[in-house]
Amino acid sequence: MKTVAFYTLGCKVNQYETEAMSELFQKKGYRVVEPTEKADVYVINTCTVTNLGDRKSRQFIRRSKKKNEDAVIAVVGCYAQMSPDEISKIEDVDIILGTKDRNKIVELCEKAISENRRYNLVEDIMQVKEFEELSIKQVKGKTRANLKIQEGCNQYCSYCIIPYARGQIRSRQLGNIVSEVNKLTENGFKEVVLTGIHVASYGKDLGDIRLIDVIEKIHDIAGIERIRLSSLEPTVVTDDFMKSISRLYKVCDHFHLSLQSGSDTVLQRMNRKYTTEQYKNIVKLIRKYMPNVAITTDIIVGFPGETDDEFSDTYNFVKSIGFSRIHVFKYSPRTGTPAAKFANQISGIEKNERSKKLIDLGEKLSKEFITTFIGKTVEVLFEERVKNKPSYIVGYTTNYIRTICNTPENFEGRILKVAITGIDRDTLIGEIIL
């Protein structure tokens, strides 16, 4: 039996696309092996958000060929889309696909083997107007599945390369989304995570349909018990949106609202489309309808020109919001974006100091948030055994708090009530109520 290995960098969208390509290979009789093993085909699904992602992709290309010098190497994804000429100079690469035509990957790999030739199918992604259909039925070892509903981005934040790598917004047809969810429920999935490059823009290219319509349709599907939203642009959250969401009990009380900076002047330079006041009001609105909601976010420190006062504004704003978790990133100039040419680039030392301050604050806020659940009863979707503690099982609450319980029972894939008795860093500890 022929074998294929995948190495995936980047976001949930990339993870989804890897799972979809994996199923395509399996339908053709391939066995999926770990990327550390010898394989007949290696697929590197790349990320290009930072220059580091590009470098990691190149390193894995070379490592793969060392494992099997006769293997077919296929490079796909955002880095391949942005730099096909650079990748084509690597002799070991047989196939280059960008952010389209992934559904042709098996056919291309088999042609590369039989015809002993290389393929480069990267085209101008800005000319692509249709959503490329890929689908998944099962995800190994998981009880929740990423569900890609949207592609592309029209925001053009000054620091971000993704609109150039993914193209303009394209939304998946609602009927195809519903069909995939039905297949996922048949395979035992209870939770879906709606993902995309810019999920908030879903439907803008389809006419009279929006993100809330997708959520409502999925909510009606028997077998799905949780609907989780991936990163959202804050401005999609309106009072009407929250009124609709609050009536849908399957929607998880967890919102990842991209912030990037708590300084209005920095937000302007980033070309973000909201102010801190608007953001704060959106958070208040969500909490009005979902009192126990987890609000998580991303912050970039050291953006070009960020002054001490602007960083202080961000620090104080993060503190005032009371996020349940923050992801802190040090700004990295990305060739091809406007911000890479901005004056007053911040030193690495300053970025490290600011990053540490925000990470420390984030850990404090996270602990404060999860501590409020001690003594309460929550519902947990259990996923798997804890690797270094096999007597414990781990799962997640609706508001995405990691929870562990000591039990000999096989509760993977079940949603159960848990009485919370304590915490361990970012994890709730509890007892299952039967």
C-alpha positions as CSV (number, residue, x, y, z in Angstrom):
1,M,0.0,0.0,0.0
2,K,1.3,3.5,-0.9
3,T,1.8,5.9,1.9
4,V,1.4,9.7,2.3
5,A,2.6,12.0,5.0
6,F,1.4,15.6,5.8
7,Y,3.2,18.4,7.4
8,T,0.9,21.3,8.2
9,L,1.8,24.8,9.3
10,G,-0.5,27.6,10.3
11,C,-4.2,28.1,11.0
12,K,-7.3,26.0,11.4
13,V,-8.1,26.6,7.7
14,N,-4.8,24.8,6.8
15,Q,-5.7,22.0,9.2
16,Y,-9.0,21.6,7.6
17,E,-7.5,21.5,4.1
18,T,-4.9,19.0,5.2
19,E,-7.7,16.7,6.5
20,A,-9.6,17.1,3.2
21,M,-6.5,16.2,1.1
22,S,-5.8,13.3,3.4
23,E,-9.2,11.9,2.7
24,L,-8.6,12.3,-1.0
25,F,-5.5,10.2,-0.8
26,Q,-7.2,7.5,1.4
27,K,-10.0,7.2,-1.2
28,K,-7.3,6.2,-3.7
29,G,-5.9,3.6,-1.4
30,Y,-3.1,5.5,0.3
31,R,-2.2,4.9,4.0
32,V,-1.5,8.1,6.0
33,V,1.6,8.0,8.1
34,E,3.3,10.4,10.4
35,P,5.6,13.1,8.8
36,T,8.5,11.7,10.7
37,E,8.1,8.3,8.9
38,K,9.2,7.2,5.4
39,A,6.5,7.8,2.9
40,D,5.9,7.7,-0.9
41,V,4.4,11.2,-0.9
42,Y,5.1,14.1,1.4
43,V,2.6,17.0,1.3
44,I,3.8,20.2,3.0
45,N,0.8,22.5,3.6
46,T,2.5,25.9,4.1
47,C,1.9,29.1,6.0
48,T,3.3,32.5,5.0
49,V,2.1,34.8,7.7
50,T,5.7,35.3,8.8
51,N,9.1,34.7,7.2
52,L,9.6,32.0,9.8
53,G,6.8,30.0,8.3
54,D,8.5,30.1,4.9
55,R,11.8,28.9,6.5
56,K,10.1,26.0,8.3
57,S,8.5,24.9,5.1
58,R,11.8,24.8,3.3
59,Q,13.4,22.9,6.1
60,F,10.7,20.2,6.0
61,I,11.0,19.9,2.3
62,R,14.7,19.0,2.6
63,R,14.1,16.7,5.6
64,S,11.4,14.8,3.7
65,K,13.6,14.0,0.8
66,K,16.3,12.6,3.1
67,K,13.8,10.2,4.5
68,N,13.0,8.8,1.0
69,E,14.9,10.2,-2.0
70,D,12.4,8.6,-4.3
71,A,9.4,10.3,-2.6
72,V,7.2,12.8,-4.4
73,I,7.3,16.2,-2.6
74,A,4.2,18.4,-3.0
75,V,4.2,22.0,-1.6
76,V,0.8,23.6,-1.2
77,G,-0.8,26.5,0.6
78,C,0.0,30.2,1.2
79,Y,3.8,30.1,0.9
80,A,3.5,28.2,-2.4
81,Q,1.0,30.7,-3.6
82,M,3.2,33.7,-2.8
83,S,6.6,32.3,-3.8
84,P,6.2,29.6,-6.4
85,D,9.4,30.7,-8.2
86,E,11.4,30.5,-5.0
87,I,10.1,27.0,-4.3
88,S,10.6,25.8,-7.9
89,K,14.4,26.4,-7.3
90,I,14.4,23.7,-4.7
91,E,15.2,20.6,-6.8
92,D,13.4,18.2,-4.4
93,V,10.0,19.7,-5.1
94,D,7.8,17.9,-7.6
95,I,4.5,19.7,-7.3
96,I,3.6,23.3,-6.4
97,L,0.0,24.1,-5.7
98,G,-1.1,27.4,-4.2
99,T,-4.4,28.1,-2.5
100,K,-6.5,26.4,-5.2
101,D,-6.6,23.1,-7.1
102,R,-6.0,21.1,-3.9
103,N,-8.6,18.6,-5.1
104,K,-6.2,17.7,-7.9
105,I,-3.4,16.7,-5.6
106,V,-3.7,12.9,-5.8
107,E,-3.9,12.9,-9.6
108,L,-0.8,15.2,-9.8
109,C,1.2,13.1,-7.4
110,E,0.5,10.0,-9.4
111,K,1.4,11.7,-12.7
112,A,4.6,13.0,-11.2
113,I,5.5,9.3,-10.4
114,S,4.4,7.8,-13.7
115,E,5.7,10.6,-16.0
116,N,8.7,11.6,-13.9
117,R,8.0,15.3,-14.3
118,R,7.3,18.4,-12.2
119,Y,4.1,20.5,-12.0
120,N,3.5,24.1,-11.0
121,L,-0.2,25.0,-11.0
122,V,0.0,28.3,-9.2
123,E,-2.1,31.0,-10.8
124,D,-3.2,34.5,-10.0
125,I,-5.5,33.9,-7.0
126,M,-7.1,37.4,-7.4
127,Q,-8.8,36.1,-10.5
128,V,-10.5,33.2,-8.6
129,K,-14.2,34.0,-7.8
130,E,-15.6,30.6,-6.7
131,F,-15.1,28.7,-3.5
132,E,-13.1,25.5,-4.0
133,E,-15.0,22.6,-2.6
134,L,-13.1,20.3,-0.3
135,S,-14.8,18.3,2.4
136,I,-14.1,16.0,5.3
137,K,-16.0,13.2,6.9
138,Q,-13.8,12.2,9.8
139,V,-10.9,13.6,11.7
140,K,-8.6,11.1,13.4
141,G,-8.9,11.1,17.2
142,K,-11.2,14.1,17.5
143,T,-14.7,14.7,18.7
144,R,-15.0,18.2,17.1
145,A,-14.3,19.1,13.5
146,N,-13.2,22.3,11.8
147,L,-15.6,23.2,9.0
148,K,-14.4,25.6,6.4
149,I,-17.2,27.8,5.2
150,Q,-15.4,30.8,3.6
151,E,-12.2,31.7,1.7
152,G,-10.3,34.9,1.1
153,C,-10.1,38.4,2.7
154,N,-10.9,41.9,1.6
155,Q,-9.7,43.7,4.7
156,Y,-6.0,44.4,3.8
157,C,-4.6,45.1,7.2
158,S,-1.3,46.8,6.7
159,Y,0.7,44.0,8.4
160,C,-1.0,41.0,6.8
161,I,0.0,39.1,3.6
162,I,-3.0,36.7,3.7
163,P,-5.3,38.7,1.3
164,Y,-2.6,38.4,-1.3
165,A,-2.2,34.7,-0.7
166,R,-5.8,33.8,-0.4
167,G,-7.5,36.2,-2.8
168,Q,-10.9,37.9,-2.5
169,I,-13.7,36.6,-0.3
170,R,-15.5,33.5,-1.6
171,S,-18.3,31.9,0.4
172,R,-19.3,28.2,0.4
173,Q,-22.7,27.3,-0.8
174,L,-25.0,26.8,2.2
175,G,-26.3,23.4,0.8
176,N,-22.7,22.1,0.7
177,I,-22.1,23.2,4.3
178,V,-25.2,21.4,5.5
179,S,-24.3,18.3,3.5
180,E,-20.8,18.1,5.1
181,V,-22.2,18.6,8.6
182,N,-24.6,15.7,8.1
183,K,-21.7,13.5,7.1
184,L,-19.8,14.6,10.2
185,T,-22.7,13.7,12.5
186,E,-22.9,10.2,10.9
187,N,-19.2,9.8,11.9
188,G,-19.9,10.7,15.5
189,F,-18.9,14.4,15.7
190,K,-20.8,16.5,18.2
191,E,-19.1,19.8,17.7
192,V,-18.2,21.9,14.6
193,V,-15.9,24.9,14.5
194,L,-16.9,27.3,11.7
195,T,-13.6,28.4,10.1
196,G,-12.5,30.5,7.2
197,I,-9.9,33.2,6.4
198,H,-12.4,36.0,7.3
199,V,-15.5,34.2,8.6
200,A,-17.3,37.5,9.4
201,S,-17.6,38.2,5.6
202,Y,-19.5,35.0,4.9
203,G,-22.2,35.6,2.3
204,K,-21.2,39.0,1.1
205,D,-20.5,37.5,-2.3
206,L,-23.6,35.4,-2.4
207,G,-26.3,38.0,-2.0
208,D,-29.0,37.8,0.7
209,I,-27.3,35.4,3.1
210,R,-25.0,35.9,6.1
211,L,-23.1,34.1,8.8
212,I,-26.1,33.9,11.1
213,D,-28.0,31.9,8.3
214,V,-25.3,29.3,8.3
215,I,-25.4,29.0,12.1
216,E,-29.2,28.6,12.2
217,K,-29.1,25.9,9.5
218,I,-26.4,23.9,11.3
219,H,-28.4,24.4,14.6
220,D,-31.3,22.4,13.1
221,I,-29.2,19.4,12.3
222,A,-29.8,16.5,14.7
223,G,-26.6,15.1,16.2
224,I,-24.7,18.4,16.3
225,E,-24.7,19.6,19.9
226,R,-22.2,22.4,19.8
227,I,-21.4,25.1,17.2
228,R,-18.2,27.1,17.8
229,L,-17.1,30.2,15.9
230,S,-13.4,30.7,15.1
231,S,-11.8,34.1,15.0
232,L,-14.3,36.9,14.2
233,E,-13.9,40.5,13.1
234,P,-15.6,42.4,15.9
235,T,-17.8,44.5,13.7
236,V,-19.9,41.4,12.7
237,V,-21.3,41.4,16.2
238,T,-24.4,43.5,16.3
239,D,-27.5,43.5,18.6
240,D,-29.5,41.7,16.0
241,F,-26.7,39.1,15.6
242,M,-26.5,38.5,19.4
243,K,-30.3,38.3,19.7
244,S,-30.3,35.6,17.1
245,I,-27.3,33.8,18.7
246,S,-28.9,33.9,22.2
247,R,-31.8,31.9,20.9
248,L,-29.6,29.1,19.5
249,Y,-28.6,27.0,22.5
250,K,-26.0,25.0,20.6
251,V,-23.8,28.0,20.0
252,C,-20.9,28.0,22.4
253,D,-20.3,31.0,24.7
254,H,-16.8,31.6,23.4
255,F,-15.9,34.5,21.1
256,H,-12.4,35.0,19.7
257,L,-12.5,38.6,18.8
258,S,-9.4,39.8,17.0
259,L,-8.1,43.0,18.6
260,Q,-4.4,43.4,17.6
261,S,-3.9,46.6,19.6
262,G,-5.6,48.6,22.4
263,S,-4.3,51.9,21.0
264,D,-6.5,53.7,18.5
265,T,-3.6,55.3,16.7
266,V,-1.9,51.9,16.2
267,L,-5.2,50.5,15.0
268,Q,-5.4,53.2,12.4
269,R,-1.8,52.4,11.2
270,M,-2.8,48.7,11.1
271,N,-5.8,49.6,8.9
272,R,-8.2,47.9,11.3
273,K,-11.8,48.9,10.9
274,Y,-12.9,49.7,14.5
275,T,-11.9,51.8,17.5
276,T,-11.2,50.6,21.1
277,E,-14.5,52.2,22.1
278,Q,-16.4,50.2,19.5
279,Y,-14.6,47.1,20.6
280,K,-15.4,47.6,24.2
281,N,-19.1,48.1,23.4
282,I,-19.2,44.9,21.4
283,V,-17.7,43.0,24.3
284,K,-20.4,44.5,26.6
285,L,-23.1,43.4,24.1
286,I,-21.8,39.8,24.0
287,R,-21.7,39.7,27.8
288,K,-25.2,41.0,28.0
289,Y,-26.5,38.0,26.2
290,M,-23.9,35.5,27.4
291,P,-22.9,36.2,31.0
292,N,-20.3,33.3,31.3
293,V,-18.8,34.0,27.9
294,A,-15.1,33.5,27.3
295,I,-13.6,36.4,25.2
296,T,-10.2,35.6,23.7
297,T,-8.1,37.6,21.4
298,D,-4.8,38.2,19.5
299,I,-2.5,41.1,20.3
300,I,0.5,42.3,18.2
301,V,3.2,44.1,20.2
302,G,6.0,46.2,18.7
303,F,4.1,47.3,15.6
304,P,6.1,50.0,13.7
305,G,6.1,53.3,15.5
306,E,4.4,51.8,18.7
307,T,5.4,54.3,21.5
308,D,5.6,53.5,25.2
309,D,2.3,55.4,25.6
310,E,0.6,53.4,22.9
311,F,1.8,50.1,24.4
312,S,0.5,51.4,27.8
313,D,-2.9,52.0,26.2
314,T,-2.9,48.4,24.9
315,Y,-1.9,47.0,28.3
316,N,-4.6,49.0,30.2
317,F,-7.2,48.2,27.6
318,V,-6.6,44.5,27.8
319,K,-6.8,44.7,31.5
320,S,-10.1,46.6,31.4
321,I,-11.7,44.1,29.0
322,G,-10.8,41.1,31.2
323,F,-10.1,38.6,28.5
324,S,-10.2,34.9,29.4
325,R,-7.1,34.3,27.2
326,I,-4.8,36.4,25.0
327,H,-2.4,35.3,22.3
328,V,0.6,37.7,22.1
329,F,2.6,38.0,18.9
330,K,5.7,40.1,18.3
331,Y,5.4,42.1,15.1
332,S,7.5,40.6,12.3
333,P,7.9,42.6,9.1
334,R,6.3,40.6,6.2
335,T,7.8,41.4,2.8
336,G,5.0,42.5,0.5
337,T,2.9,44.3,3.1
338,P,2.8,48.1,3.6
339,A,3.8,47.9,7.3
340,A,7.1,46.3,6.3
341,K,8.1,49.7,4.8
342,F,6.9,51.8,7.7
343,A,9.5,53.9,9.6
344,N,10.4,53.5,13.2
345,Q,10.6,49.7,13.4
346,I,10.8,48.5,17.0
347,S,13.8,46.8,18.3
348,G,13.7,43.1,19.2
349,I,14.6,43.9,22.9
350,E,11.6,46.2,23.2
351,K,9.3,43.7,21.6
352,N,10.5,41.0,24.0
353,E,9.9,43.2,27.0
354,R,6.4,44.2,25.9
355,S,5.5,40.7,24.9
356,K,6.5,39.4,28.4
357,K,4.4,42.1,30.1
358,L,1.3,41.2,28.1
359,I,1.8,37.4,28.5
360,D,2.1,37.8,32.3
361,L,-1.1,39.9,32.3
362,G,-2.9,37.4,30.1
363,E,-2.0,34.5,32.5
364,K,-3.3,36.6,35.4
365,L,-6.6,37.3,33.6
366,S,-7.0,33.7,32.5
367,K,-6.6,32.5,36.1
368,E,-9.1,35.0,37.3
369,F,-11.6,33.9,34.7
370,I,-11.4,30.1,35.3
371,T,-11.3,30.6,39.1
372,T,-14.9,31.8,38.9
373,F,-16.0,28.3,37.9
374,I,-14.9,26.6,41.1
375,G,-17.9,25.2,42.8
376,K,-20.1,25.4,39.7
377,T,-21.3,22.7,37.4
378,V,-20.3,22.8,33.7
379,E,-20.9,20.7,30.6
380,V,-17.8,19.1,29.1
381,L,-17.3,17.4,25.8
382,F,-14.6,14.8,26.5
383,E,-12.0,14.1,23.9
384,E,-9.2,11.9,25.0
385,R,-7.0,10.5,27.8
386,V,-4.3,12.8,29.3
387,K,-1.1,11.4,27.8
388,N,1.0,11.6,31.0
389,K,-1.9,10.8,33.3
390,P,-3.8,7.9,31.7
391,S,-6.3,7.7,34.5
392,Y,-7.5,11.2,33.6
393,I,-9.7,12.2,30.7
394,V,-9.7,15.7,29.2
395,G,-12.4,17.8,27.4
396,Y,-13.6,21.3,27.0
397,T,-16.5,23.4,28.3
398,T,-18.7,25.4,26.0
399,N,-16.6,28.4,26.8
400,Y,-13.5,26.5,25.8
401,I,-11.9,25.8,29.2
402,R,-9.7,22.7,29.4
403,T,-11.2,20.4,32.0
404,I,-9.8,17.1,33.4
405,C,-11.5,14.4,35.5
406,N,-10.2,11.2,37.1
407,T,-12.3,8.3,35.8
408,P,-11.8,4.7,34.5
409,E,-14.8,5.0,32.2
410,N,-14.5,5.5,28.4
411,F,-16.3,8.8,28.1
412,E,-14.6,10.0,24.9
413,G,-17.1,11.7,22.6
414,R,-19.7,12.3,25.3
415,I,-21.0,15.5,26.8
416,L,-21.3,15.2,30.6
417,K,-21.9,17.4,33.6
418,V,-18.9,18.1,35.8
419,A,-18.7,19.6,39.3
420,I,-15.6,21.8,39.4
421,T,-13.5,21.4,42.5
422,G,-10.3,23.2,41.6
423,I,-7.9,24.5,39.0
424,D,-4.4,23.6,37.8
425,R,-3.0,26.6,35.9
426,D,-5.3,27.0,32.9
427,T,-7.2,23.8,33.5
428,L,-10.4,23.1,35.5
429,I,-10.4,19.9,37.7
430,G,-13.7,18.3,38.4
431,E,-15.8,15.2,39.1
432,I,-18.2,13.8,36.6
433,I,-21.9,13.8,37.6
434,L,-23.7,10.7,36.4
